[in-house]
């Protein structure tokens, strides 16, 4: 259940591991500070103000001499950082404060507990002052109190001490994680490109020791694979060349001697041998080309269409589609499927569809099709289908294997389906866009 809500990338998972404890610690620290220091301190300041007001009222009430009352009033004005006035009257205003404002709520609660008099206050009349009215014996005390008298300003400083280090820690964590994740990302990107048969420059080791070791091992593996591919291609190219030369001479001798057509069977056998050699070579070199480029797939499909213009081939491609890959191999891949479809069917239809992240080349034919149980097997190298789509022209079971190798090397996939329009086969060549 929790896995659904976890970040998918390594960067954000590491970030969550680091930042979550920091946030929880900051919240805990802020709660403790608010409850034990800031809240209690502010309550103490309001209670002190309440006590001063009660003390003044009692002194002022108990003194009957008007002159001495003035002395008491002046003494309070001189000793306290607020303005105090006494006048005759009553408070007719209803209390006007916000329950959601912390200081309004605090003043109301503490005054109700400590003042046994009718009171009124307003914290919004002035930015830096609070106006307070207290009624006693048909008289009103009018106070203009600085907000600093009821507010603990050290809380802001404390919060800065909490937030600034946390912010710096987050920034440092982000920079550290980015530097640690970058080598892993580069290695994954290089492995993906190499898996698609694209050229990959040398990946320089960086990061932690474990990551450096992984990069070094990847480079060693890459070099071994490239060396193996090169050796295999060179060997088979040499074998192909060595075999093609005597076969060509043999064909010429047969053409000279085959005046009465008695050597047609031998001629067919030689042609079959040439086709087999070509198929072997194509299969072995299907991943040897490393250079990739972006090209117009629509132009390529039109070239293929015109190549088979005499055949019953239909092309449905009404806009430009672009692919990035080894153009020659992709063309060979499509040609193999189209030639195979024309070999076993009377008509072929090519369509192209695209989505946000892929391009699908759909090739339909009206041939005998392939049974469902055989669709997976025909993609294996050297597997020959006997019951349907059989060949008598030198097929060694490498056509669809070559196609699959080319498609997979570009990060795509091949799908074999029944033709939805009737008998026949549908081949879907799916490439990333």
N, C-alpha and C positions, 0 to 999 in steps of 0.2 A: 504493500500500500504506500509506504514512504518513498519507494523507488520512483513512483510516478511524479513526485514533486521535486526530486533531486535534479540539479542541473545535469545536462547531458555532456558538456565539455569538461575536460580536465582542468582548464583554467578556472572556471566558475566553481567547480567542486573544491579545489584548493582554496579559492577565495572565501568560500562559505566556511571552510574549516577554520580559517584564520579570523575572519571578521565576526562570525557568530559569537565566539567567546568574548571578543572585545565589546560587542554591542550589549551582551548580557551583563558583563561586568560594569559597563557604564550605566546601564539602567539600574542595577542594584545599588551602585554607588550614589546615583542621583536620588533614588528613593530614600536611602539612609540619610543622606544629607538633608533632603527636604523635610523628612519627619523629625530628625533629631536636632538639627541645627537651624535651618532657615525658618521653618514653621514656628518652632518654639521661640526663636529670637523675635520674630515679628509679633507673636502673641504677647511676649514680654513687653515690647515697646508700646503696644496698644493698651495693655493693662496699666503700665506706668502713666500714660496720658490720662487714663480714666481716674486713677488715684489722685493725680494732680487736680483734675477738675472737681472731684468730690471734696478734696481738701480745701480748695478755694471756696466752694459753695458753703461749706461748713464755717469757715472763718468769716466769710462775708455775711452769712446769715446771723451768726452769733454776735457780731459787732453792731451796736446800735448807733454809734457815733458816725455821722456822715463823713466827717473829715478823716477819721481813721479807716473807714471803708475805702476812701480814695487812696490812702497810703497802701492798704493791702493790694488794691488793684494795680497800683504803680509798681509795687514790689514784685508781683507776679509777672508783669510785663517786662521788667528789667531782668528777671532771673530766668525767663523761659524764652525760647526762640520762636515765639508766636505772638500774634496780636490778640488781645482780649478786651472786649467791651461789655459793659452791663447796661441794659436798658429795661424799661418797663414794657410789659406786653406778654403776649402768648404766642405759642407756635401753632399756626394754622395749616402749615404745609404738611402733607403726608410724606412719609419716608419715600425717597426715590433713589433706589440703588439697584444694581444688577446682581442677581443671584449667581451669575456666571463669572463676575469679576471677583478675583480673590480678595483684594483689599476691602471692597464694599462688603462682602460677606463676613470678613474678619472683623471689621469695625462694628457691624450690626450685632454679631454674636457676643463680642466682648463687652460692648456697651450695655446690652441687655442684662448681662450677668453682673456688671459692676456699678452701673448707674441706676439708681432708683428714681430717676427723673425722666420726663419726656424729652426726647432728643430728636434731632434731625441733622443730617450731614449730606454733603455733596462732594464727590471726588473729581468731578468733571468740569467745574467752574473754571479752574485754573490748572495748567499743566503741572506746576510744582507745589500747589497748595491744596489743602482740604478745608472746606468751610463747615464748621460745627456749631449747632445751636442747642443749648440746654435750657429748659424751663424750670424755674423754682420760685414759689411764692409770687406769682404774677410778674416775674422778672425773667429776662432772657440773657444768658451769657452767649456772646458772639465771639467765636474763636476762628482765627485764620492760622492754620497749623501747616508748617512745611511738611511735605510728604516724606522727606528724609527722617522726620521725627517718628514715623510709624512704619518705615520701610528699611529693611536691612540690605544695604547696597553691597555687602560682601558676597552675596549669593551670585551676582553676575561674574565677579572675579573667579569665584570657585568653579562656576560652570565653564568659564574660559579655560581654566586649568584642566578640566575634564575633557572638553570638546577638542581643543587644539591638539593635545597629544594623540587623541584618538584619530583625528583627521590626518595627522602626520603619519601615524602608524598605517592607516589605510593606504595612503599614497605610496609609502615605502613598500608595503606588501604588494600593491599592484605592479610597481616597477620590478620588484624581485620575481614575482610570479611570471611576468611577461618574459623576462630574461631566461627563466628556467623552462618555460613552456615552448619558447621559440625553437630550440633545437629539436624537440620532439615533433613539433608541427612541420618543420623542414624535412625531417626524416620521413614522416608519414607522406608528405607531398612527393618526395623523391621516390619512395617505394611505389606510390600510386602511379606516377608517370612511367617508372620502369616497368611496372606490371602491364601497362598499356602499350609497351613497346616504344615509348617516346624517348628522345635523347635526354639524359640526365647528367648534368655537370657534376664534378666531384663535390661531394658533401663534406665540408670541413668540420671536424669534430669540435664541439663546444658544449658548455654546460657542465653538469655533474659528471663524475667519473663513470657511473653506470651508463649515462646517455652517450658519453664519448665512446665507450666500449661498443655499444649497440651500433653507432654510426660507423666505427671502424670495421665491425663485422659485416655490416651491410655493404660497405665499399668492397671488401674482399669477396663477398658473395656475388656482387654485381660484376666484378672483373672476371670471376670464374665462369659465370654464365655467358658473358660476352665472348670470352675466349672459347668456350665450348661451342657457341653458336657459330662463331667465325670458323673454327676448325671443321665443324660439321658441314657448313655451307661450302667451304673450300674443297673439302674432300668429295662431296657429292657433285659439286660443279666439275671437278676434275674427272670423276667417274663418268658423269654424263657426257662430257666432251670426248673422253676416250671411247665411249660406246657409240656416240652419235657419228663419229667419223667413219668407222667401218660400216655402220648401218647405212650411211649415205652412199658409200661406195657400192654396198650390196644392192641398194635400190637401183642405182644406175646400171649395174650389171644385169639386174632382172629386167629393167626396161629395155635393154638392148636385146636380151635373149627372148623376151616374152612377145615374140611376133605373132604367135598363134594363140595366145591367151592361156597356154597350159600352166604358166607360172603365177596365175592370179592368186591362188591360195597362198603361195609363198610370199607374194607381195602384200597380201592382207596381214600375214603374220609379222612381217617386218614393220608395217605401219602400226600394228598393235604394240610391238616392242617399243617403237618411238613414243607412242602415246603414254605407255607405262613409265618410261624414263622421264618424260616431261612431268607427269603427275608426281612422281617421287621427288623430283627437283622442286616443284612448286610447293609441296608439303614441307620439305625441309627448309625452305627459304621463306616461308610465310611470315616469320617473325624477324627476319634478318634486317629489314629496312627500318631505320631508326628515325629518320627525319619526318616531322609532321608539319603540316601547314593548314591554314583555313582555305577552303575551296567551295565553289558553288556546286552543290550536289545536283541541282536542276540541269545545269549544263552537261554534267557527266551523264545523267540519265537520258538526255536528248541525244548525246553521241551514241550511246548504246542502242537507243531506239532506231536511229538512222542506220546503224550497222546491220540490224536485222530487219530493214525496211521491207524486204521481200517476204518475210514471214508474217504470220498472223500474231502480231504483237501490238498491244495497246498501252499507251502511256497516259496516265492521269496525274499531271503535275502542273498546276496552273499558277504557281508562284515560286519565288526563289527560296530554296532551302540551303543552309550552309552547315558544313561539318568541319571539324578540325581533326586531322589524322593523316595517315600515309595514303595519299590519293591513289597511287598506283595499286596498292593492295586492296583498297576498298573497291576500286573499279574491277579488279580481278575477282573479288568476292561476288559482286553483283553479276558479272558475266558468267561465272560458274553456275549460279542458280538459274539464270535465264537460259543458258545453253542446255542445262539439264532439263528444264521445264519444256523447252521446245523439242528435245529429244523424245520425250515420253508423252507429250500432249500436242494438240492441234492449234491451240491458241494460248497466249500468255497475256496477262494484264498486270501492269506495274502501277502502284499507287504510293503516295507519300503522305504521311500524317505527322504532325509535330505537336508537342506539348511544351510546357515551360522548360523542361530539362532533358528532353529526348526527341529524337527523330526516328520514325519507324518507316522502313521501306517494305511494302507489302507486295509480294509476287505470287500471283495465282495462276494455276494451269488447270487444264481439263483432262489430265492424264489419268492413269489408274489409281493414283494416290498411294499412300503408305499406311498399312494397318497401324492402329494405335500402339499395339505391343512392340512394333518395330521402330517407332519414331525416335526413341532414345538411342537405340542400337545403331542406326544408320549414321549417327554422328561420330561413332568410334572409328579410328583409323583402321583401314583394311577390312572393314565389315562390308560384305556384299549381300545385297538383298536379292533373293532368288525367286520369290513368289510373285513379286510385282515390280515394276520399274527396273527390270533386269537389263543388262547391257551386253551386247556382243561385240563391242567396239573398243576393247582394251581397257575397260574400267577396272581399277584395282581397289576401289572402295575408298578413295581419298578425296573425292570432290567436295562432299559436305563437311569432311573433317578439316579441309583447308579453309572453307568458309567459316566454320566455327572458330578456328584458330585466329583468323583475321579479325572477326567480330570481337572475340574475347580480348584480344590484344589491344583493342581500342576502348575497353571498358564497357562493351555492350553485350548483347546476348542474341541467340537465334532461337526462334520458336517454330515448330512444325505443327500445322493444324490442317484439318480437312477444309477444302474449299467450301465456304458457306453457300455458294451458288449451285452446288451439285457435286459431281464426282471430280476428283482432282486433289491437288495439294496446295496449301497456302504456306508460304515461307515468310516469316516476319524477321527482318534484320533490324535490330534495335540498337541505335547508337546514341551516346550522350551528345547533347547539343552544345 
